[in-house]
Amino acid sequence: MTDATTRAQRYTHGRAVLDSVDGSAGAAVVDGLADISPELGHQVVSWAFGEMYSRPALAPRDRQLVTLGMLTALGGCEPQLEVHVNAALNVGLSPDQIVEAMLHSAVYCGFPRALNATFTAKKVFGERGLLPRSDSAAPDGGPQ
């Protein structure tokens, strides 16, 4: 988007990006802000999705991997993590790749945050009919 675009054009562009990445979950977040902070909803759509998510240097799936890692590391972001696990699936990440990213995060942000993130992913996978996972055995044959 250029500096010459209008506020409405930025929102329209951002909404198209939001819908393609987050689907109805992203729309629900924005709609949930309408009666308390419509400006925050506008900024999420226009800036976060219209400006940042549409930048060409990272593919949408790579942006979601970064987002999953950041939300896992922050902790306490499980509602946002739920939206972005759905988004990660929408842009082509597999459940195995999502779980692997959360497992990897345990090295950097600790087991409690990795566990919380993984249980959030499990909830999303269940809602989308992606459980049980077929590769449930640990590499050494022991329990996971």
C-alpha positions in Angstrom: 0.0 0.0 0.0 1.2 3.5 -0.7 1.1 6.6 1.5 -1.6 8.0 -0.8 -4.2 5.3 0.1 -7.1 6.3 2.2 -8.0 5.0 5.6 -10.9 3.0 4.0 -8.6 1.6 1.3 -6.1 0.4 3.9 -8.9 -1.2 5.9 -10.3 -2.9 2.8 -6.9 -4.3 1.8 -6.2 -5.4 5.4 -9.5 -7.1 5.7 -8.8 -9.1 2.5 -5.5 -10.2 4.0 -7.0 -11.0 7.4 -9.8 -13.1 5.8 -7.3 -15.1 3.7 -5.1 -15.8 6.7 -7.3 -16.0 9.7 -10.7 -16.7 8.2 -13.7 -16.3 10.5 -11.6 -16.4 13.7 -9.9 -13.1 12.8 -13.2 -11.5 11.8 -14.6 -12.5 15.2 -11.7 -10.8 17.0 -12.3 -7.6 15.1 -16.1 -7.8 15.5 -15.6 -8.4 19.2 -13.9 -5.0 19.5 -16.7 -3.0 17.8 -18.4 -2.0 21.0 -15.3 -1.4 23.1 -12.5 -0.2 20.8 -13.4 -0.1 17.1 -10.1 1.8 16.5 -8.1 -1.1 17.9 -10.0 -3.4 15.5 -9.3 -0.9 12.6 -5.5 -0.9 13.5 -5.4 -4.7 13.6 -6.9 -4.9 10.2 -5.3 -1.9 8.5 -1.8 -2.0 10.0 -1.2 -5.5 11.3 -2.7 -7.3 8.3 -2.8 -4.6 5.6 0.7 -3.4 6.2 2.7 -6.1 8.0 1.1 -9.4 7.0 1.1 -8.3 3.3 4.8 -7.6 3.1 6.4 -9.8 0.4 9.7 -10.8 2.2 8.1 -13.6 4.2 5.5 -16.1 3.0 2.2 -16.3 5.0 3.3 -19.7 6.4 6.6 -18.3 7.6 4.9 -15.3 9.2 2.7 -17.8 11.1 5.7 -19.7 12.3 7.1 -16.5 13.7 3.8 -15.6 15.2 3.4 -19.0 16.9 6.9 -18.7 18.4 6.3 -15.2 19.7 2.9 -15.9 21.2 4.3 -19.1 22.8 7.3 -17.2 24.2 5.1 -14.4 25.6 2.8 -16.8 27.4 -0.7 -15.8 28.5 -1.7 -15.3 24.9 -3.7 -18.5 24.5 -6.8 -16.8 22.9 -4.5 -15.2 20.3 -2.5 -18.4 19.9 -5.8 -20.2 19.2 -6.5 -17.8 16.3 -3.0 -18.2 14.9 -2.9 -22.0 15.2 -6.0 -21.9 13.0 -4.3 -19.3 10.7 -1.2 -21.5 10.5 -3.3 -24.4 9.3 -5.1 -22.1 6.8 -1.8 -21.0 5.2 -0.4 -24.6 4.8 1.4 -25.5 8.0 0.6 -29.1 9.1 -0.3 -30.1 12.6 3.1 -31.8 12.9 4.9 -28.6 11.9 2.9 -26.6 14.4 3.6 -29.1 17.2 7.3 -29.2 16.3 7.5 -25.4 16.5 6.0 -25.5 19.9 8.3 -28.3 21.0 11.3 -26.3 19.7 10.1 -23.2 21.7 10.6 -25.1 25.0 14.3 -24.7 24.6 14.0 -20.9 24.5 11.0 -20.1 26.6 10.5 -23.1 28.9 8.3 -26.1 29.3 5.3 -24.3 30.9 4.8 -22.0 27.9 5.4 -24.7 25.4 2.9 -26.9 27.2 0.3 -24.2 27.3 0.8 -23.5 23.6 0.6 -27.2 22.7 -2.6 -27.7 24.6 -4.0 -24.7 22.8 -3.0 -26.3 19.5 -4.6 -29.6 20.6 -7.9 -27.7 21.2 -7.8 -26.3 17.7 -6.8 -29.6 16.1 -9.8 -31.2 17.9 -12.2 -28.6 16.7 -10.9 -29.1 13.1 -11.1 -32.9 13.3 -7.3 -33.3 13.2 -7.1 -35.5 16.3 -6.0 -38.1 17.1 -2.7 -37.6 15.4 -1.5 -40.7 13.6 2.1 -40.3 14.7 1.5 -40.3 18.4 4.4 -42.5 19.4 7.6 -40.7 20.6 10.7 -41.3 18.5 12.1 -43.8 21.1 8.8 -45.7 21.2 7.9 -44.3 24.7 5.0 -42.1 25.6 4.9 -38.5 24.5 
